[in-house]
Amino acid sequence: MVKKTTLQVVSLGCSKNLVDSEKILGQLPSERFSIVEEGRGDPDIVIVNTCGFIHDAKEESIDTILQIIEKKKRGMHQKVLVCGCLSQRYLQELKREIPEVDAWFGVAAANDLYTFLRETYQNSLPQRYLTTPGHYAYLKIAEGCDRTCSFCAIPMIRGAYHSASVESLVEEATLLAEKGVKELLLVAQDLSYYGHDLSKKPMLAELLRALIKVNGIEWIRLHYAYPNNFPEDVLQLMAEKPKICNYLDIPLQHINDNLLLSMRRGHSKKQTIRFLEKVRHTVPGIALRTTVMVGYPGETKEAFQELYDFVEATRFDRLGVFTYSPEEGTRAFQLGDPIAQAEKNRREEAIMSLQAAISLGINEEKVGKTYRVLIDRMNGEYLVGRTEYDSPEVDNEVLIPRQEGLYPGQFTDVLITKAEEYDLYGKPLD
């Protein structure tokens, strides 16, 4: 018998990167390769799928590569390959600085990677090797971005917006459902723009109508929607169709008009507030997740206070904060980085402290109510799950005492008995 080559992909950064990693693994022939789960064992070949979005992500990518190179030097790996956003953006510099890497590839890595591995990759095939728990998966509906946000390097790295066809996404979703996936998390750099490059009109609602017909899929969740020109028929569909979670992840970045203009976001404070009101009116009880940025050049103390007051008044269900990172090649890079990192961190902590109190208040309102929960995993004496208002890894969790007959991947109705800032406790109803 021929000994199989063991191979592992270390996927860094966002869920869109994770989908790319799963597709890289998806067509490897089992007679030649044995896949080793990330964090386990010492495989012959390690592929690092990097992130190059902001400073911290770039630093994590480089540190990870260097750690794996050290293991290669000790004979624990034979080859180290690097792909993804960081190598797409800084290929020549990285080749000079880390010559121990055996091969470098960009963001459209699969074809060249397979050639290096002496295999053939077929772009038209939707096969994926799932690295998430088997009951949920990310579905990347588009690549690239046509927005011109001044702080963002993604268009330089990933190129122009390119929507996958409805037919190909339904095929991929069907295969995922056949593997046992019950929840699809739709991701793209901008969900709102889906379909414009295919038919000069928004097609997100059309895609959702097709996906809800896929047998086995019970939840569909929307991530990374741009607030500008969000298709309103999607909101109506969300209100009408139980399969589409009452959940919307819509990064806003800021609320101060001067900063929004400098960021080239294309919407004002007034437009933002009107949009959020429309969302909550059309889909009562919807959970809104957003991301804001602090420390952008020109964010005065007054502008930050305006953002703080907006977060306090709006009471987002979920919220994350980034500190501004100047990125070469972006329009904002020429503005410099005038706000000290310590001050950025202080502003980040202030917003997150405020959000913790908001989250606790929202959670306390759920005590005594019953929610449908999807169980994700076991953790000690608890089963850990989520409601439709929570996305995996970034949002609240529901902790349920372990009991016979309940297991990961199963839905169950849970009575909430206790609330903390980011966790709920409950008991399943018989």
N, C-alpha and C positions, 0 to 999 in steps of 0.2 A: 504494500500500500504506500502511496505517495503521501508524505507528511504535508498537511495543510499549513498554509501561511496564516498566522494569527494577525488580526488587524483591528485597530481601534480608532474611532474618531472622537476627538475632544472638541466639543462644540461650545464656543464662547459667544457672548453677546445675546442678541434678541431671538425671539421665537422664529423669525423669518430665517435666520441662520440655521436654526435647529432643523427646519424643514429641508434646507439644502443638505445638511449632514445626513439626514435620513434617506434622501434620494441618492447620495453618494454610496451609502451602504446597500441600497435596495436591490441593485442588479449584480452584486458580486456573486460569482458562481460558487455554490456551496461545496463543490468538489475540489476547489482550489483554496478557498478562504474560510477561516473560522473567525466570526466576529466576537470580539471581547468587549463587554460592556465598559463604559467609561468609569474609571476609578477602580477597575478590577484587573489584576494580573499584570504581566509584563509582555505585551504583544510584540511580534516581530516588527510590525509597521505601525507607527502612530501618525495619524493625520490630524493636524491642528487647524480647525476652521475658525479663523480669527475675526475679531471685531475691531473696527477702526473709527468708531463714531465720535467719541470724546476722549479726553486725556486719560481718564481712569481706565476706560476700556482698552485703550492702546497699551497702557502700562501692564494691565492684566495679561493681555495677549503675549507681550514680549516676555514677561516673567514666566508664563506657562511654557513657551518655547524653550527658554533657557533651562528650566527645570527638567524638561524631557530630554534635551541635549545632554545634560549631565548624566542622566540614566543611560543614554546611548553610550556615552564614554565608558561607563562601567559594565557594558556588555548586556544591558537589560533589554535594549531594542536594537534592531538591525538598521532600520531606516526611519527618518523623521521627515514628513512632508508637511508643507504649510500652504493653506489656501485661504480664501475669504477676503474681507474688506481691507484688513491691514496690509496684506501682501499686494492687493490690487493698487493700493494707494502709494505704498512706499517700497515697491519691489526692488529697485536698484540699491537703495540705502540698506535694506535688510540683507540683501545678498552679500554686500560688503561687510556688514557688521556681524552677521551670523553665518559664516561659510560652512558650518557643520551641518546645516540643513541640506538634505539630499536633493530636494526639488521644491520649487515655489510655483504656486498657481494663483490665479485671480479669483474673481467671484463666480464666473461661469466655469467652475473647475472640473465638473464631472468628466467631460470628454477627454481633456488632457490628462487628468488623473488616471482614467482607465487605460489610456494609451501607455502611460508610464508603467502601469501594472500589467501590461500586455493583455488587456481585455478591450471589449467594445461596448461603449455606452450608447443606449438608444434614447434620445431626448423625448420621443413620443410616448414612452412607457411611463405609467404613473406609479410603478412599484416603489415602496418605501419600507425601510426597516424601522419600525417604531421604537423610539427611545423613551417616549412618555408611557405612563401606565396605559394598559391596553384599552381602557374605556374612553379615553379622550385623545384627540390629535389636533394639531394645527393644520389649517388648510390655507396655503399661501395663494391668493387669488390674483396677484399682480406683482410685477417686479419694477424697480426703479421709481422715479418721481419726477414730475414736471413742475413742482412748486419751486419758488425761488427764495425760500426763507434765508435770511442773510447769515444765520449762524450754522447752517446745516451743510455737511459735506456729502450727504447721501447721493444727490444727483451726480456729483463728480465721480463717485465710486460705483454706483449701480446703474447710472445711465438714465435714459428717458423712460417714462411710464409705459409699461407693456402689460396689458390685461391677458390673463389666460382665458380661453373660451369657456362659455358656460358648459358646453358638452364635455370638455376635458376635465373640468372641475367636478361635474356630476359623476363621471367615470371614476375619478380618484376617490370621491366621497363614497361611492358604492363599494369600491375595494376596501376602503377603511372600515365601512360598516360590516362587511363580510368577515373582517378580522376581529370584530367585537367592539369597535368604536361606537360610543353612544353620544358623544358630545364633539361637535366640530367648533373650533375656535378660528374664525376667519381673520387672517392677518394680511397686511400689505403696508407699504409705507403710507398709503392714503386710500382707505376704503371708499371714500366719497367719490373719487374720480373713476372708479371701476367702470369700464365699458366705453368711456369717451373716445379712446383710441380705436375702438372696434366699430362704433356706430355713431359717433359724434353726439351721444346722449348718455345719461347715467343708466347703468344696467344692473345696479346692485339689487334692486327689488326683483328684477327678472331672475337673477341668479338665486336669490333666496327662495323664490317660488319653486324653482327647480330642485333645490337642495332639500326642502321640507318634504318632498315626495320620496326621498331615498329611504327605503325600509331599514329600520334599525337605528337611525339617527333620531334622538329625542330632544337634544338641545343644540341650538346654533347660537354662537356668541360673536359679537362684533367688536373687533379691536382696531385702534388706530384710525379713526375717522377724522378727517379735516373738517373744521366747523364751517368753512366757506362752501356754499352751494351743496350742503348735505341734502341728498334726495329725500324729499318729504314723504314720498310714497313708501319709503322704508319704515318711517315712523308709524304710519297707518298699518302696515303689514305686521309690525312688531306688536301693535296693540291687538291685532285680530288673531294672530297665529301663535298658539302656545309653544310651539317648537322653537320659536325665536325668543331667546331669553330677553327679559326686560332689563337690559344691560347695554350700556354704550360707553366705550372708551374713546374719549375725544380730547386729545391734548390741546390745551389753549395757550400755554406758554406764559402769557401775561395778560393784564387788563388795562394797563396805562396806554393811552392813545399814542403818545410820542414814541414809546418803546415798540408798540405794535407796528407803527409806521416804519421805524428803523429796522425791525425784524422782517419787514416785508411780508407780513402775515395776511394782508388783504382784507381784514375786518377790523371794525372799531369796537370800543367798549360797549356802545349802545347796541350794535348789531349782535355782539356776543350775548348780552343779557337777554335780548329779544329771542334769540335762538334757543337758549336754555329754557326760557319760559314756554316756548312752543313745544319743545321736547317733553317737558314735564306735563304740559296740558294734554298732549296727544297720547302719551303713554303714562298714565297715572301710576305712581309707585316705582317708576324706572330707577335703577341704580346708575348713577353717573360717576365714571372714573375720569380724572383728568391728570395732566402733568403740567407743572409750572416751572419756570426757570428764574433763578435769582442771580443777581450779580452781573447781568448783561450790561455792557458799557452804556452809561447814561442813566442807569437805575439809581436815581437819587433816593434819599431817605423818604421823601414824600411819595415817590413812585412805588417804593417798596411798601409803604404803609397803605397805599391804595390797593395793592395786590392783597395784602393781609386782610384788609377790611372786606374785600370782595370774597375771599375764601370764607371768612367768618359769616358773611351774609348769605352766601349761596349754599353752604352746607353740602358739599360734595360727599357722596357716599364713600368714595375712595379717591385718594390723591397722593401723587408722588412729586418729589422736588429734585431738580437737577441744579447744580451750580454751573454757571457759564464757563465754557471751555473754548478759548480762541482756537480756531482750526484754520490751518494754512489753506489758501485758495478760496475761502468763503468771503463774501462781501463784508462781513463784520470784522474780519481779521485786521483790516486797516484801522479799526477803531481802537486797537490795543486792548489792554486788559487792566483798566485803571482801578478796579475795585479789588482790594486785598482779599486773598483767599480766606483769611480769618473772618473777615466781614461777610463774605459769601456764606461761609459755614454758619455764622451766627444767624443770618437770615433764613437759611435752610432749616436750622433747628427751631426757629421761632414758628415757621409755617407748620412744620411737622408736629410740634407741640400743640398748636392750635387744632390741627387735624385730628390728633389723638383724642382730644376732648370732644370734638364733633362726632367722631366715630363711636366713642363710648355712649354719647347721648342717643345716637341713632340705634345702636345695638340694644340699649336698655328699653327702647320702645318695642323691641321684638319679644321680650320676655312674656311668656304666656300665650304666644301665638305659635301656630303650626306651619312648618315649611317642608316642602319636598327637598330632600337632600340626596346628593350623589356622593357615595362613599369613595374616597380616593385611596386610602391606605390604612394600615394598622400602625399604631404607635403606642407601645406599652399596653396599658389597660384600656386604651381608647381606640375607637374607630374615628378617623378624621375625614370629614366630608365638606361639601359646599352646597349652598343654595344657588338658585339661578342668578342671584345678584352678586356672585363671586367667581372670579377667574382663578385658575390654579396658580400657586406660587406667589402671587402678588396681592391677593385679597384675603378677606376674613375666612376663617375656618370654623366648622361646627364639630365639637368633640362629643362623642356619644360613647357611653360605656360599652365595651365589647360584650357581645352576646351571641349565642348560637343562632345560625340562620342568616346573619348579616355579614357581608363580605365586600371588599373593594369591587367597584364596578356596578354595585346594586343601588337602586333608588329606594328610599324609604321616607315615610312621613315622620317628622321629628317635632316634638313640643319643646320649645326653648324654655329653659329653666333658669339660666344665669347668663349674664353678659359681662365681658371685659372689653378693653379698648379695641382689640382686633380679633377676639375669639368669642364664640358663642358655645354654650353647653346645653345639651338637651337630652331627651330620652325618646326613643322610638315608640310610636303608637302601635299597639297590637292590631 
